[in-house]
Amino acid sequence: MDSKIKESLINIVGPDNFTDALIDLVSFSYDSSGLNRRPAAAVWIHNTNQVAEVLKLANIHKFPVTPRGAGTSLSGSAVPQEGGLVLDMCPMNEILQISIEDRLVVVQPGVVFDHLNQVLAPYGFFFPPNPASGKVSTIGGNVATNAGGVKGAKYGTTRDYVLDLEVVLPNGSVLHTGSHTMKCVSGYDLTRLFVGSEGTLGVVTEVTLKINPIPRATTTCTATFYDLPQAGKAVSEIMHSGIIPSVLELMDSPTLQAVNQATDLDLPEVAAMLLVETDGYTQQEADYQMDKVVEALKNNDAAEIVQTSRVDEAENLWAARKAAYGVLTRLNYNVLAEDIVVPISKVAEMLAGILDISKRYSILIATVAHAGDGNIHPVIVYDGTDSGEADRVKQVEADLFKLAIELGGTLTGEHGVGIHKSRYMNMEHDSVFLEVMNGLKNLFDPNAILNPGKLGLKV
Ligand SMILES: Cc1cc2nc3c(=O)[nH]c(=O)nc-3n(C[C@H](O)[C@H](O)[C@H](O)COP(=O)(O)OP(=O)(O)OC[C@H]3O[C@@H](n4cnc5c(N)ncnc54)[C@H](O)[C@@H]3O)c2cc1C
């Protein structure tokens, strides 16, 4: 890095918050996608003004800047540009306001998802999206990727809770996008534009989130199936049976086997298992919904249905589900976690298609899914050192995307486009959509300094 730029950065953040040490740069060069590029330097950010000053400097000297939370992105969206600057937002980790009367919290972007919910629990409130990475991923990262999770079927994704953002634009000016009210239509919905924008339009420095009261009663059940697509049919029937489960997750046979290898849960190693939770403010409400779920499961040939209202048993199951991605990484040298979404009525067809694709290319695909909202994660497990296998994985990936789009679906529901899916954006979107995206990028960031090379943008 040019010594004058280095000196200016040190002036902005202080000597202890600047690094160009190799050991740090290697750490900042990758995220959880497996992709990597080494930056020239990184800074630890403590306040909004520092972000503004760094971005003004970047605009003068035209160097690329990548904001970063915990680096758990699975799409390469947090991988910096070679030779660029990383803005580590983790030190901005204060919960600034909890207003139960107004049902909102105001937080800095470095607050960790689980920490926020631990702090909210004594008030009887929670922030629902619940990504499986919640122990480490940050609210800033969750906003920038529109994170979702096991509660998605009923409670939606991060986008549904963001009321207002403080964002530093690439030219250093500070924008407030919304309001601290439950409703607001005074102007374009800039909040939604920034949610899921993967750090390409601005750096989020403050987040105002709507929070929900914690439902007091839950009921949980598991159901096993001897046929994977049949489990998909059960999902579809549950979702149009007149209730909305709070959790509706699917794990297929390779995933169940991998969980068993890594835990003592001793799950049945059948073709598929559904984990379902219903919730409510009374036990009667949760049980009423569970009755409907069980009826749909029986109608769709579930082999065994086991119900529990015991919190410890249910927690073991959610822990197993959340561990699924981690345990699958132990099966071979490489894993590629896809994130397609299809309309709920097409879940069974997509699951059948995944089995076909896996067989056609002789590549192991383990599937976990937030099935209730049609969000399927086919996890491709392979040996990347075998060039033949690596080539087949590219075809597997393209076929998965093609099928999802043919079924009316999308490339990604929560992991984002990042670097990984950029080349597939024109498979899903036409030139009008992509031109509008590029036009917006150019409007906010004419010098293309902010997280370039992501989201399928030209810069
Ligand atoms: C084991 C595992 C399980 C996962 N499970 C889920 C899941 O269930 N649901 C889900 O949605 N995702 C999941 N993910 C993906 C990942 O955790 C999410 O995308 C998460 O929201 C990223 O948060 P982060 O703090 O790690 O952000 P990072 O990975 O550091 O960054 C992600 C993106 O956000 C941008 N960014 C970060 N902070 C800011 C900021 N302050 N301003 C502007 N841009 C910013 C970065 O530039 C990048 O584009 C999982 C990942 C792993 C490794």
The ligand as an ORCA input file, in Angstrom:
! r2SCAN-3c Opt
* xyz 0 1
  C     -22.034    -22.594      9.419
  C     -22.775    -21.490      8.699
  C     -24.154    -21.458      8.768
  C     -24.858    -20.438      8.111
  N     -26.205    -20.403      8.217
  C     -26.899    -19.403      7.645
  C     -28.319    -19.332      7.794
  O     -28.956    -20.185      8.418
  N     -28.952    -18.289      7.212
  C     -28.291    -17.314      6.519
  O     -28.928    -16.374      6.037
  N     -26.951    -17.363      6.361
  C     -26.246    -18.369      6.911
  N     -24.874    -18.413      6.769
  C     -24.197    -17.361      5.981
  C     -23.730    -16.136      6.818
  O     -23.587    -16.486      8.175
  C     -24.683    -14.965      6.673
  O     -24.634    -14.481      5.357
  C     -24.394    -13.805      7.659
  O     -25.450    -12.865      7.560
  C     -23.076    -13.089      7.395
  O     -22.786    -12.289      8.520
  P     -21.267    -11.861      8.845
  O     -21.276    -10.975     10.024
  O     -20.407    -13.066      8.947
  O     -20.912    -11.025      7.548
  P     -19.668    -11.178      6.557
  O     -19.568    -12.572      6.071
  O     -18.466    -10.583      7.164
  O     -20.141    -10.233      5.365
  C     -21.236    -10.597      4.564
  C     -21.567     -9.437      3.616
  O     -22.016     -8.343      4.385
  C     -21.238     -7.182      4.092
  N     -21.166     -6.410      5.343
  C     -20.796     -6.852      6.572
  N     -20.930     -5.850      7.465
  C     -21.384     -4.771      6.769
  C     -21.718     -3.433      7.127
  N     -21.620     -2.996      8.384
  N     -22.146     -2.597      6.153
  C     -22.283     -3.017      4.870
  N     -21.971     -4.262      4.479
  C     -21.541     -5.124      5.428
  C     -19.911     -7.720      3.584
  O     -19.257     -6.779      2.752
  C     -20.395     -8.922      2.808
  O     -20.853     -8.501      1.551
  C     -24.149    -19.439      7.388
  C     -22.754    -19.479      7.344
  C     -22.078    -20.505      7.982
  C     -20.569    -20.506      7.903
*
